[in-house]
Amino acid sequence: MKSAIVIGSGFGGLALAIRLQSAGVATTIVEARDRPGGRAYYWEKDGFTFDAGPTVITDPACLQELWALTGADMARDVTLEPVTPFYRLNWPDGTNFDYTNDEAALQREIGKLDPADIAGYHRFLEYAEGVYREGYEKLGHVAFLDFASMVKAAPALAKYQAWRSVYSIVSKFVKNEKLREALSFHTLLVGGNPMTTSAIYALIHKLERDGGVWFARGGTNRLVAGMVAHFERIGGTLRLGDPVTAIETLGDRVTGVTTQSGWTMQADAVAANSDIMHTYRDLLKTSRSGQRTKAALEKKRYSPSLFVVHFGIKGAWPGIPHHMILFGPRYKGLLEDIYDHGVLSQDFSLYLHHPTVTDPSLAPEGHSTFYALAPVPHMGKFPVDWNEIGPILEKRILDEVGRRLIPDIHDRIVTKFSYAPSDFAADLNAHLGSAFSLEPILTQSAYFRVHNRDDHIPNLYFVGAGTHPGAGIPGVVGSAKATAALMLSGR
């Protein structure tokens, strides 16, 4: 393989393109939007920098490896700052729990909730270490192209009761309900319901304990910019602002792409970092096998969407940590409303991002940048006009942040805007406005997820949240490693 095209410049697409270009494959990324990054887009407004997300960086080694392939150092392009505590979890009754990998501090936090759960927590940690070894180290960077590969992995998955949910496994080890929520909410950061997502995802706890939680100085957008700088430095080409409209095929092979502007390019292989449904439904319109796959994908379960309120306010807030989870009064019931019933509840849980506590340069002097994110049902379950609903939900979210943290928030706001499920659909071609692609349940994981290489078109590959292993920065960067191995070996 001498040349490749990567459609989309999300973290998965960039990581794959760097791997291919590092191996001597002439690689071109074609990006629809005016800036690279996919979901890691950003806006500059009134002197504030707003990251679209994702904002939690774990396993920095998987990123550093992309530079090391050519003997370079990531530190030349990106500065990662440690975030501590990783998250502050806050409940409506005023309870705070600072979540960290400082063992003594963590034991104190658990002890505040229930001293009897300290021993159970350590048993949970042992469990998380086991699934981390099996699910991340062994399986997270290899492709599952056939059922035999899944059968081979089955004994390890069975040993760790992969059919159980993260919440049920956590509940086996600890009894305090708040601690159960603290140890199971992570799956929401990759689109999964803690009540139904496979217990394998408990590995996220070990990932954070070992590697820490990090933030790129200047915002997540600076990590994207660093990856682009490195990709172009080693000879890669990035084409911006020109959406791919068709993946061209001849017989059972792809030959290249055509874009909105009429530009065409041929290549030995094409890899899609674009939304999986969009890729099969819209870009492979003329491929019969592509349309069959589209029909199968329509029946699958997709992750919820998000409603995100970005706001810049007067004042510095050293007492509000970088990441907070503001739990609502319900946990299980709220998750059922979002994932099963497609209801926009009166109550909600919020993820609050406050990057200026780590990097004040993201706001004018004496000001702070925030976003508050609420998981909401995707547009297939909750088909409403977000232009109508959005302003109502935005006010309710800001009221809640005001009630719990910043009493005069409305008087302090200098600039604000929201990002709704309809924006995910319009800007990212996200099917149903889903923020994380396929829901990470066991029957949509590993072999049961979209394969890293198409089953019928041997030189069409996939990378990103919709393919194995799934969403989140380590997940999509892991998918790039698996997909690059296939492409470079000619498999």
C-alpha positions, 0 to 999 in steps of 0.5 A: 500500500503506497497511498491512503485517504482518511475521511475525518480528522477526529482523534481516531482519524488523526492517530491513524493518519500519523501511523500510516504516514510514519510507516511511509504510506502517503496519507491525505486526511479529508475533513468536512469542517473548517477546523480539524478535530471532529468532536474535539472542535473549538470556538473562540468568542469574546476572548474566551476559548471553548473546547467542544470536548472531549476534555478528559485525557487518560493514558497519555502514553497512547498519544506519546506513542504516535510521536515516538513512531518517528523518534519525535517527542510529543512535548515539542507540540503539546504540554499535558497538565495533570488534573487533581482531583480527577473529578469532584463528585457532588450530590444534591445534599451537599456531599462532595467526593474528591476522586483521585489516585492518591491512595491515602486521600482516596481512602479518606474520601471513601471513609467519609461515605462509609468506612466499611467500604474501604476493603470492598473498594480494594477488591473492586480495584483488583477486579478493575486491574484484571479487566484492564489487563484482558480488555485493554492491554490484550484486546484494546488494540487488536481487530476482531475480524472474525467470530473465532477471535471473539471465541478466543477472548471469551474465557477471559471475558467470562472470567470477569463476568462481562455479561454483568453491568458495571453498576452491578459489579461495583455493587458486589464490592461496595454498599454505599449508594454514593460510592456505587455511583462514584465508581460506575459513572465513567461509562457515561463518558463513553456513551454507556449506561452504567446499568447496562454497559459491560463490566469490562468497562470497569477498566477505566478506573484502572486506566485513570489510577495508573495513568492519571487524568490530564489536560492539554495546555491551551485546551483539547484543541491544542492536542489536535493542533499538535497532532496535525503539526506532527502529521504535516511535519512527517509529510502528511496532507490535510484538506479542510472544509471540503466534505467527502460526498462519495467513496468511489468503488469498482467491483468489490474495492474502493478506488478513492473519494469525491468531495463536495467541491468536485475534487477527487483523489484515488488511493490504495485504501480508504479509512473512514473516521466519519460517522458509521451510519453516514459512511454506509448510508450516504458515502457508499450509496452505490455499493450494494454491500454498503447498503446491506450494512446500512440496513443492519446498522439501522437496527442497532442501539445508539448512544444518547446525545448531549446538551452542552452549555458553554459560558464565560463569566466574570470572576475566578473560581479557585474553589471549583475544580477542573472537572465536577459531576453534579449528580441529580436526585435520581441515578437509575431512574434518570438513566432509564429516562435517557436510555430507555424511555426517551424522556427529557426529565425535570432533573438531570446530572451535569458534567461541569468543565472548568478549564481556567482553574488549570489554564487561566489563558482560556479566558480574559483576565479576571474571567473563567471559562466553563461548560455544563453538559447534560446527557439527553436522549438521542433524536430517535428517542426524543424527536423535538425542535431543539431550537424551542427546547434548547433555551429552556434547558439552557436556563434550567442548567445554568439555574442548577449550577447557580443553585449549587456553586455560583449563586449570581451566575446569570449576572456574571455571564459575559457570553454563552451558547449551547450545543444540542443533539441537532448540532451533532447531527448537522455538524458531524453527520452523527446518526440520530445526533448520538454523541458517541456512536453505537451504545457500548453494550456487550452485544455491540462490543469487540466482534459485534461492533463495526469491524476495523475493516469492512467484511466485503470491501477489503480496502475499506477500513474504519477508525473511531468511536463506531468501531472496536474498541469504542469511544473516548480518547484511549478508545479511538486512539486504540482503534487507530492502532488496530486499524493501522496494523491491518492496513500495513499488513495488507490484511 
